[in-house]
């Protein structure tokens, strides 16, 4: 599936993914159930991979690059 995003839309999407990643850390820390904690860690990894893909994606319009809008790729460590 392909979605055409302009620079502003890409910026919003990357910021939302960043916020979701930031929000998972404390939730993982405060979770006592190991199964749920593992699910959260898997979700964080998925979000980090998504962030990295978005950060290397160029918007469709005006020759903008994703680096104009997205932060650097996140490490998965």
N, C-alpha and C positions, 0 to 999 in steps of 0.2 A: 504494500500500500504506500502511496506517495501522498504527501501533504505539502502544498505550496505555502511557505511562510515568508513574510517580509521580515526585515530586521527587527522591527518593534515586537512583532509576534514571537519571534525566536527569543528575544530578550526576556519577555514575560514568561515564556515556557521554561527557560533555563533558570530564571529566578524562582519559579515555583518548585522546580526539582531541587534546587539548592535548599530552599526552606524545608522541604520534606526530608532531605538528608539531615539537616541540622536538628530537626525535631525528633528523629529516630534515636539519636545518641542517648539523650536523657531517658527516653522510654526503655531502651535496652538496659541501661544502668539500673533502673528502678523495677524492672520486671523480675519476678521471682520464679516464674514457671519456665523451665529450660526449653520446653517445646515452643512456647510463644517467643522466647528470646531468640531461638534459632530461626523462627519465621521472620522476626524483625531484622535479624542480620542478613538473611537472604534478600529481604526487601531492600535493605540499604545497599547491598551489592548491585541489585538490579537498577536502583536509582542512580548509583555511581556510574554504571555502564551507560545508562541512558544519558546522563549528563555529559559523559565523554563523547558520545556520538553526536549529541546536539552541539557541543562546543566545537566540533570539527566540521559542522554542516554550514554551508554557505546559504544565506537567504536567496530567494529567487529574484528579487528586484534590485535594481540600481547598482549591481556589482559589489554590494556590501559583503563583507566576510563575517563569518560567525565570530571571529576573534574581536570584531568591533563591538560585539554585544555580550558574548559569553565569557565567563572566567575561564582560567586555564583548566585543562582536564584534571580530574581528581585521581589520586592514586587509590588503588583498591586495597591497600595494606591496612 
